[in-house]
Amino acid sequence: MYLKQLRQSGVSLIEVMVAVSIIASMLGVVGFSVQSYVNARANLVNDMKALYLAEEGYEILRALRDDDWTTLSDLTIGSTYYLSVSTTTIATTTTQEIIDGEFYRSFVLDEVYRDGDDDVTVSTTPGATVDPDTLEMTMSVGGPSGTTTLRALLTNLHAS
C-alpha cells in the first residue's frame, strides 16, 4: 500500500508573523524619516528667518547711520539696544522687540581701535587708538532654534 503524502498549500502562521513584522518595521522607519525631515525643515526655516532678521537689523542700522551718525555714536558702548520699527519711523530703544511672537532682535555697539597704519586692531595693541568714526555692531537674533549673530563695522560716511 502506498501512502499518499499530503502537501499543505497556503501560508503558515509563522510566515504571516514574519511578513507583518517586516512591514511594521518598514512603516516605523518611514515614519521616523518623515518626522526627522519635518523637524529639520522647521529648524532650517527658523534659522533662515533669524538670519534674514539679523541682516535686516544691520540694514536698519546702516540707514540710521546714513541719516545721522550721532544716532549711533551717542549710544552707550557695550549696552544692549533694540530696534523700534513702525510704518513711519525707525529708532533705537531699550525695550525688547519681539518679532512674529518667537524671535527677538538686539544689538550692541563697541569701539573700534586702529594701529599706527590705520588698520583695525585690538585695544591691547601698543599705540592703538579709538576710531571715533567707526563702530563695531553685533546684531543678535534669538528664536526657537537658538541665536544667530552678525558682526559688522559701521563707519561715519560724512566724517571729514
PAPAKE-194003 format. One line per field, with one value per residue: residue in one letter; chain; y, x, z of N, C-alpha, C in turn; residue number from 1. Coordinates in steps of 0.02 Angstrom, whole numbers, always signed. Atoms other than C-alpha are relative to their C-alpha. Example, Ala and Ser with C-alpha at 12.3 -4.5 7.8 and 13.67 -1.06 7.14 Angstrom:
# residues 2
resn	a:s
chain	A:A
n_north	-59:-59
n_east	+45:-42
n_up	+0:-3
ca_north	-225:-53
ca_east	+615:+684
ca_up	+390:+357
c_north	+60:+55
c_east	+45:-39
c_up	+0:+37
resi	1:2
***
This chain:
# residues 160
resn	m:y:l:k:q:l:r:q:s:g:v:s:l:i:e:v:m:v:a:v:s:i:i:a:s:m:l:g:v:v:g:f:s:v:q:s:y:v:n:a:r:a:n:l:v:n:d:m:k:a:l:y:l:a:e:e:g:y:e:i:l:r:a:l:r:d:d:d:w:t:t:l:s:d:l:t:i:g:s:t:y:y:l:s:v:s:t:t:t:i:a:t:t:t:t:q:e:i:i:d:g:e:f:y:r:s:f:v:l:d:e:v:y:r:d:g:d:d:d:v:t:v:s:t:t:p:g:a:t:v:d:p:d:t:l:e:m:t:m:s:v:g:g:p:s:g:t:t:t:l:r:a:l:l:t:n:l:h:a:s
chain	A:A:A:A:A:A:A:A:A:A:A:A:A:A:A:A:A:A:A:A:A:A:A:A:A:A:A:A:A:A:A:A:A:A:A:A:A:A:A:A:A:A:A:A:A:A:A:A:A:A:A:A:A:A:A:A:A:A:A:A:A:A:A:A:A:A:A:A:A:A:A:A:A:A:A:A:A:A:A:A:A:A:A:A:A:A:A:A:A:A:A:A:A:A:A:A:A:A:A:A:A:A:A:A:A:A:A:A:A:A:A:A:A:A:A:A:A:A:A:A:A:A:A:A:A:A:A:A:A:A:A:A:A:A:A:A:A:A:A:A:A:A:A:A:A:A:A:A:A:A:A:A:A:A:A:A:A:A:A:A
n_north	-57:-63:-55:-62:-56:-60:-64:-55:-61:-58:-36:+18:-55:-29:-41:-61:-41:-29:-51:-56:-32:-37:-58:-46:-31:-47:-57:-37:-35:-53:-50:-35:-42:-57:-43:-32:-50:-56:-37:-33:-55:-53:-32:-37:-59:-46:-27:-49:-59:-35:-31:-57:-52:-30:-42:-58:-44:-32:-50:-55:-40:-37:-55:-49:-31:-44:-57:-43:+40:-8:+46:+59:-18:-23:+57:+23:+56:+61:+10:+34:-41:+33:-44:-13:-9:-7:-16:-68:-18:+50:-30:+47:-2:+48:+47:+58:+7:+70:+3:+61:+35:+49:-24:-64:-27:-51:-16:-31:-36:-2:-44:+31:-27:+2:-6:-55:+5:-11:+64:+20:+44:+8:-56:+11:-13:-61:-57:+2:-55:+9:-34:-28:+2:+69:+40:+70:+19:+71:+9:+68:+18:+63:+30:+69:+43:-25:-71:-17:-61:-32:-54:-41:-68:-57:-57:-65:-16:-72:-26:-41
n_east	+41:-37:+26:+3:-24:+41:-37:+40:-6:+22:-51:+0:+5:-67:-13:+41:-30:-62:+19:+28:-56:-40:+39:+4:-66:-8:+43:-33:-57:+26:+29:-55:-33:+44:-2:-66:+0:+43:-36:-58:+26:+22:-60:-30:+41:-13:-69:+1:+35:-45:-52:+30:+13:-65:-20:+45:-22:-62:+20:+33:-53:-33:+45:-6:-66:+2:+42:-33:-50:+5:+51:-37:-59:+21:+22:-50:-39:+6:+68:+44:+54:+47:+25:+72:+16:+71:+9:-24:-62:-49:-37:-28:+37:-23:+55:-11:+43:+18:+22:+39:+15:-49:-68:-18:-59:-34:-67:-49:-53:-65:-51:-47:-68:-44:-71:-35:+10:+72:+34:+40:-38:+30:-16:-63:-57:-35:+13:+67:+44:+71:+23:+66:+45:+15:+27:+13:+69:+16:+72:+18:+71:+15:+64:+11:-56:-62:-16:-41:-37:-32:-44:-23:-23:+39:-46:+30:-14:-4:-56:-44
n_up	+0:+6:-40:+39:-39:+8:+4:-27:+38:-39:-37:-71:-48:-9:+58:-7:-52:+27:+49:-37:-35:+49:+21:-56:-6:+55:-15:-53:+28:+43:-45:-32:+51:+15:-59:-1:+54:-22:-52:+31:+41:-46:-25:+55:+11:-56:+9:+56:-24:-46:+41:+35:-49:-18:+57:+1:-54:+23:+50:-36:-32:+54:+18:-54:+8:+59:-15:-50:-36:-73:-24:-24:-40:-66:-40:-48:+25:-39:-24:+46:+27:+44:+53:+1:+71:+16:+71:+15:-34:-22:-55:-48:-62:-51:-8:+43:+59:+15:+69:+15:-61:-20:+11:-30:+33:-39:+26:-45:+36:-34:+30:+47:-10:+59:-16:+34:+73:+10:+6:-58:-44:-67:-45:-36:+44:-19:+43:+28:-20:+19:+61:-18:+57:+15:-54:+15:-17:-7:+3:-22:+8:-33:+20:-21:+17:-29:+13:+59:-14:+58:-20:+56:-17:+24:+5:+13:+70:+8:-41:+41
ca_north	+0:+168:+311:+468:+618:+768:+935:+1083:+1233:+1406:+1514:+1463:+1571:+1597:+1664:+1786:+1847:+1874:+1971:+2079:+2114:+2167:+2282:+2358:+2390:+2473:+2584:+2632:+2680:+2781:+2869:+2912:+2978:+3089:+3156:+3193:+3284:+3390:+3437:+3477:+3584:+3681:+3714:+3769:+3888:+3963:+3981:+4069:+4187:+4229:+4262:+4374:+4469:+4495:+4559:+4672:+4741:+4777:+4868:+4969:+5023:+5071:+5177:+5261:+5292:+5367:+5480:+5544:+5468:+5537:+5424:+5281:+5370:+5440:+5265:+5191:+5075:+4895:+4917:+4811:+4902:+4852:+4921:+5001:+4985:+5053:+5101:+5281:+5277:+5180:+5209:+5126:+5083:+4992:+4897:+4721:+4691:+4527:+4480:+4353:+4305:+4199:+4300:+4438:+4552:+4657:+4743:+4802:+4934:+4927:+5042:+5004:+5027:+5068:+5050:+5169:+5104:+5144:+4958:+4891:+4807:+4753:+4876:+4795:+4832:+4957:+5128:+5079:+5222:+5228:+5271:+5393:+5369:+5179:+5065:+4876:+4813:+4643:+4601:+4451:+4366:+4232:+4111:+3933:+3860:+3962:+4128:+4197:+4330:+4451:+4565:+4711:+4882:+5042:+5194:+5377:+5413:+5601:+5614:+5748
ca_east	+0:+61:+49:-3:+90:-18:+53:-4:-40:-63:+31:+84:+59:+248:+262:+119:+202:+369:+285:+187:+347:+442:+301:+284:+472:+470:+324:+415:+572:+472:+376:+537:+615:+465:+465:+652:+628:+486:+590:+745:+640:+563:+736:+801:+654:+683:+871:+836:+711:+838:+973:+858:+807:+990:+1029:+876:+935:+1106:+1025:+917:+1073:+1155:+1002:+1011:+1197:+1165:+1030:+1127:+1288:+1254:+1101:+1226:+1379:+1278:+1225:+1317:+1457:+1430:+1246:+1110:+985:+836:+755:+584:+516:+348:+275:+336:+486:+642:+727:+835:+758:+793:+628:+644:+572:+479:+452:+320:+294:+452:+605:+693:+825:+954:+1118:+1273:+1396:+1580:+1728:+1847:+2034:+2162:+2350:+2482:+2450:+2263:+2220:+2084:+2163:+2126:+2130:+2285:+2394:+2530:+2485:+2305:+2181:+1992:+1921:+1779:+1705:+1689:+1584:+1576:+1397:+1345:+1167:+1089:+925:+861:+724:+662:+821:+948:+1036:+1105:+1240:+1301:+1450:+1500:+1581:+1482:+1580:+1531:+1517:+1510:+1668:+1788
ca_up	+0:-45:+74:-8:+53:+82:+33:+129:+25:+97:+219:+392:+545:+562:+385:+417:+577:+488:+347:+469:+569:+413:+356:+530:+538:+367:+418:+577:+481:+353:+492:+584:+423:+385:+564:+555:+389:+461:+614:+509:+391:+537:+609:+439:+415:+589:+555:+389:+471:+606:+476:+374:+531:+578:+403:+409:+577:+503:+357:+477:+574:+409:+367:+538:+511:+339:+409:+561:+630:+804:+817:+838:+908:+1054:+1112:+1262:+1206:+1262:+1306:+1229:+1119:+1015:+859:+855:+679:+626:+458:+477:+594:+638:+804:+936:+1103:+1266:+1253:+1187:+1015:+983:+802:+745:+926:+933:+880:+974:+899:+989:+951:+1042:+981:+1026:+996:+853:+877:+744:+746:+677:+499:+517:+518:+632:+782:+960:+1104:+1181:+1029:+1078:+1010:+969:+971:+964:+793:+832:+659:+663:+772:+779:+777:+843:+793:+882:+839:+957:+913:+929:+851:+950:+921:+758:+772:+638:+663:+552:+553:+536:+478:+480:+294:+323:+430:+372
c_north	+62:+54:+63:+58:+61:+61:+55:+60:+57:+29:-19:+62:+34:+45:+66:+47:+33:+56:+62:+38:+42:+63:+52:+37:+52:+62:+43:+42:+58:+56:+41:+47:+62:+49:+38:+54:+61:+42:+38:+60:+58:+37:+43:+65:+51:+31:+52:+64:+41:+35:+61:+58:+34:+45:+63:+50:+38:+55:+60:+44:+40:+60:+55:+37:+50:+63:+48:-44:+4:-44:-62:+19:+24:-57:-22:-63:-60:-14:-35:+45:-43:+50:+7:+19:+5:+20:+69:+17:-61:+33:-56:+9:-49:-51:-57:-4:-75:-1:-68:-43:-50:+20:+65:+22:+55:+14:+34:+35:+1:+47:-41:+36:-6:+8:+57:-1:+10:-65:-14:-50:-8:+56:-8:+10:+65:+56:+1:+57:-14:+41:+28:-4:-71:-35:-72:-18:-75:-6:-72:-9:-69:-25:-71:-46:+23:+73:+6:+67:+24:+57:+38:+67:+51:+60:+63:+22:+75:+30:+40:-26
c_east	+44:-31:+3:+21:-44:+45:-46:+11:-29:+59:-5:-3:+68:+16:-39:+31:+64:-17:-27:+56:+42:-38:-4:+67:+10:-43:+29:+58:-23:-30:+53:+35:-42:+1:+66:+4:-41:+36:+59:-23:-22:+60:+33:-40:+13:+70:+1:-35:+46:+56:-27:-15:+64:+25:-43:+20:+63:-17:-35:+53:+38:-42:+3:+67:+0:-40:+34:+46:-8:-55:+34:+57:-19:-24:+58:+35:-9:-69:-42:-59:-43:-23:-75:-17:-75:-5:+28:+67:+43:+40:+32:-37:+32:-55:+8:-53:-12:-32:-34:-12:+53:+73:+11:+67:+29:+67:+41:+51:+62:+47:+44:+67:+40:+72:+31:-7:-73:-37:-40:+40:-36:+25:+67:+62:+34:-13:-70:-42:-71:-14:-69:-51:-16:-25:-7:-69:-4:-75:-15:-75:-9:-68:-3:+60:+66:+10:+45:+33:+34:+42:+25:+24:-46:+46:-39:+19:+11:+56:+46:+70
c_up	+0:+44:-42:+45:-15:+0:+25:-44:+42:+40:+73:+43:+9:-59:+3:+51:-24:-49:+36:+36:-48:-22:+56:+9:-55:+12:+55:-25:-44:+43:+35:-49:-16:+58:+4:-53:+21:+52:-29:-42:+45:+28:-54:-14:+55:-6:-56:+21:+45:-39:-37:+48:+23:-56:-5:+54:-18:-50:+33:+34:-53:-21:+54:-4:-57:+14:+49:+43:+76:+30:+29:+47:+71:+45:+46:-27:+47:+27:-53:-18:-46:-52:+7:-72:-8:-74:-17:+32:+15:+55:+42:+66:+50:+16:-49:-54:-11:-69:-12:+61:+24:-11:+37:-30:+44:-32:+54:-44:+43:-37:-47:+10:-64:+24:-39:-75:-19:-13:+64:+40:+67:+46:+35:-43:+22:-51:-31:+27:-24:-63:+15:-56:-23:+63:-24:+25:+6:+5:+19:-9:+32:-21:+22:-12:+32:-18:-61:+13:-64:+25:-61:+27:-31:+2:-17:-71:-10:+42:-46:-2
resi	1:2:3:4:5:6:7:8:9:10:11:12:13:14:15:16:17:18:19:20:21:22:23:24:25:26:27:28:29:30:31:32:33:34:35:36:37:38:39:40:41:42:43:44:45:46:47:48:49:50:51:52:53:54:55:56:57:58:59:60:61:62:63:64:65:66:67:68:69:70:71:72:73:74:75:76:77:78:79:80:81:82:83:84:85:86:87:88:89:90:91:92:93:94:95:96:97:98:99:100:101:102:103:104:105:106:107:108:109:110:111:112:113:114:115:116:117:118:119:120:121:122:123:124:125:126:127:128:129:130:131:132:133:134:135:136:137:138:139:140:141:142:143:144:145:146:147:148:149:150:151:152:153:154:155:156:157:158:159:160
***
